[in-house]
């Protein structure tokens, strides 16, 4: 599955972009895709020093792009973002 993750915000505010491919088991991939398709509450415009996340995945004929911030990102998606960030360091 191809992915692109852009994380912006925090105290410094500099955007960080992560792009590549990841192999996931079918169950893990289905769980992530379901979480990305979930309707979440709107972003919190008053969130100070928080992060915003733009997550795009592509695979098996599906293209999904979802935007979140610290107030509304599902745990499954946040764990995916953390996994991507940890692999790139």
C-alpha positions as CSV (number, residue, x, y, z in Angstrom):
1,X,0.0,0.0,0.0
2,X,1.3,3.4,-0.9
3,X,1.0,6.2,1.6
4,X,1.7,9.9,2.0
5,X,1.5,11.5,5.4
6,X,2.0,15.2,6.1
7,X,2.2,16.4,9.7
8,X,2.1,20.1,10.5
9,X,1.9,22.2,13.6
10,X,3.3,21.9,17.0
11,X,5.4,24.6,18.6
12,X,7.8,24.9,15.6
13,X,5.1,24.5,13.0
14,X,7.3,23.1,10.3
15,X,5.6,20.5,8.1
16,X,7.0,17.0,7.8
17,X,6.2,14.8,4.9
18,X,6.5,11.0,4.8
19,X,6.0,9.0,1.6
20,X,6.5,5.5,0.6
21,X,5.1,2.0,0.5
22,X,4.3,-0.3,3.4
23,X,3.3,-4.0,3.6
24,X,0.6,-4.7,6.0
25,X,-1.4,-7.8,6.8
26,X,-4.9,-8.0,5.4
27,X,-6.5,-7.5,8.8
28,X,-4.3,-4.5,9.7
29,X,-4.9,-2.9,6.3
30,X,-8.6,-3.4,6.5
31,X,-8.7,-1.9,10.0
32,X,-6.7,1.2,8.8
33,X,-8.9,1.7,5.7
34,X,-12.1,1.5,7.8
35,X,-10.7,4.1,10.2
36,X,-9.7,6.4,7.3
37,X,-13.3,6.1,5.9
38,X,-14.9,6.9,9.2
39,X,-16.7,10.2,9.6
40,X,-15.1,12.2,12.4
41,X,-16.0,15.4,14.1
42,X,-14.6,18.6,12.5
43,X,-11.1,19.8,13.1
44,X,-10.7,22.1,16.1
45,X,-9.8,25.5,14.8
46,X,-8.9,26.7,18.3
47,X,-6.3,24.0,18.9
48,X,-3.1,25.7,20.0
49,X,0.3,24.1,19.4
50,X,-1.4,20.9,18.2
51,X,-0.7,18.9,15.1
52,X,-2.7,18.4,11.9
53,X,-2.4,15.3,9.8
54,X,-3.1,14.7,6.1
55,X,-3.1,11.0,5.4
56,X,-3.4,9.6,1.9
57,X,-3.3,5.9,1.1
58,X,-3.6,4.1,-2.2
59,X,-3.9,0.4,-2.8
60,X,-6.2,-2.3,-4.2
61,X,-7.8,0.2,-6.4
62,X,-8.7,2.5,-3.5
63,X,-7.5,6.1,-3.0
64,X,-8.4,7.6,0.4
65,X,-7.3,11.1,1.7
66,X,-8.3,12.2,5.2
67,X,-7.5,15.2,7.3
68,X,-7.3,15.3,11.1
69,X,-5.9,17.2,14.0
70,X,-5.0,16.1,17.5
71,X,-8.6,16.5,18.6
72,X,-10.2,14.0,16.1
73,X,-7.7,11.6,14.8
74,X,-8.8,8.0,15.3
75,X,-6.3,5.8,17.4
76,X,-5.8,3.4,14.5
77,X,-4.7,6.2,12.2
78,X,-2.5,7.8,14.8
79,X,-0.8,4.5,15.4
80,X,-0.2,4.2,11.6
81,X,1.3,7.8,11.5
82,X,3.5,7.0,14.5
83,X,4.7,3.8,12.8
84,X,5.6,5.8,9.6
85,X,7.4,8.5,11.6
86,X,9.4,6.0,13.6
87,X,10.5,4.1,10.5
88,X,11.8,7.3,8.8
89,X,14.1,8.2,11.7
